[in-house]
């Protein structure tokens, strides 16, 4: 009798189980949790980018406007003033404030995934290393100025597509294997992720 009741209960449950969407039952919980964690880290990263851009615009708008005939010296002076004001406003900033620790993990994972799926991993890495400056030539620090005489690394379209899209006020660049977040208007390093370029 007990067996019969159990069988009836199982039969009643089967239609319910059968209504579970295939994609929900096919995705392991661990993969779903990892995807949610990654999405959460990227969302926080984007929020922190928005905060930085708001500060960038506030300071930029407070600076004297350069004329279309401004000399290189005037442009350089304006840029350095911009960088100094940003540094003062972010004097407590440190590594991980924008590229949070979870986002650092995600950035490395995104790059590893991109290079793993590339038809020519070595060729893609070589293109990133083109004009890639030596870490010894740059002070890798938040708010540090990117030297005028040091070239900027090439950023292939495939690499940029593999990372979250940045607002126009910021750029991704590599210094060695470190991925930096560069403010090209002020020529300063906003934040960075070490060991981001797969070997």
C-alpha positions, -999 to +999 in steps of 0.1 A: +000+000+000+028+024+009+046+015-023+015+023-043+010+056-026+047+065-033+043+055-070+012+077-073+031+106-057+060+102-081+037+101-112+020+133-100+054+150-096+067+140-131+047+165-151+059+192-128+095+182-133+089+180-170+078+216-171+113+229-159+128+249-188+157+229-204+182+257-199+176+258-162+180+221-157+210+219-180+232+246-163+250+233-133+245+254-101+282+261-099+283+276-134+253+297-127+267+310-094+300+318-111+282+337-139+262+357-113+294+364-093+311+377-125+281+398-135+280+413-100+317+422-101+313+438-135+283+458-124+302+472-094+331+480-116+308+500-139+294+519-109+329+528-098+337+539-133+307+562-132+318+577-100+353+584-114+339+599-146+316+622-126+347+635-106+367+637-139+340+659-155+336+681-124+373+689-123+377+692-160+348+718-162+364+738-134+397+742-153+403+772-176+392+764-212+420+761-237+417+780-269+419+762-302+452+780-307+467+768-274+504+760-276+519+726-266+532+742-234+497+755-225+482+721-232+508+703-211+503+728-182+466+723-183+470+685-184+493+686-154+469+708-135+441+684-142+462+655-130+471+673-098+435+682-090+425+646-096+452+633-074+442+657-046+405+647-049+416+610-049+444+613-023+432+582-005+427+562-036+445+528-038+448+498-060+414+480-060+392+510-056+380+508-092+393+473-102+379+458-070+394+424-059+365+405-075+369+425-107+406+418-108+398+381-108+371+386-135+395+407-156+422+379-155+395+353-163+381+373-192+416+377-207+424+340-202+391+331-218+397+354-247+432+341-254+422+304-249+395+309-276+418+327-300+428+309-331+463+323-327+471+329-290+507+337-297+499+362-324+473+380-303+498+382-274+525+395-297+502+423-310+495+434-274+532+434-267+538+457-297+550+490-282+542+475-248+564+495-224+587+479-199+573+480-163+606+495-153+599+526-173+567+535-155+558+540-119+528+517-114+508+535-088+473+550-086+474+587-096+509+583-111+515+602-143+520+581-174+553+594-188+551+614-220+581+597-236+568+561-230+547+546-258+512+533-252+506+496-259+486+484-288+451+473-278+437+449-305+399+451-311+396+415-299+411+424-266+389+454-261+358+434-270+367+409-243+366+436-216+337+458-203+332+489-224+347+520-209+334+556-211+353+579-234+372+594-205+392+562-199+413+536-218+426+502-212+464+498-217+490+472-209+523+478-191+541+445-194+514+420-182+496+446-161+463+460-173+460+496-164+431+520-165+444+552-180+428+586-180+443+600-212+430+635-206+451+638-174+476+612-184+473+594-151+469+558-140+435+554-123+439+517-112+455+485-125+454+447-125+486+427-123+491+394-142+463+402-165+480+393-198+480+355-203+513+339-213 
